[in-house]
Amino acid sequence: MIASCIPFFAPPKQVVIYRATSTVTKMIAIVNEELESKRVVRNISQHTARLDQMEIFCFLLKRFQAHRREKK
């Protein structure tokens, strides 16, 4: 799970921080939207109690990528 996130951190640190900030902001908005529609509430609540921050980030990143694929 964590290995799939590593390429995301390849660019210089400043670029990564900007990308991470904007991507995480978008991911949070999408997850909030999904939470409001009750599609992933159970899934998130089952996992977040046991996951560390990196795993949560990877989970959100996968949800964000899935959401982008759905929109195309």
Secondary structure, DSSP 4 states (H G I P E B T S, - for coil): --GGGGGGG-S-HHHHHHHHHHHHHHHHHHHHHHHHTTSSHHHHHHHHTT--HHHHHHHHHHHHHHHHHHH-
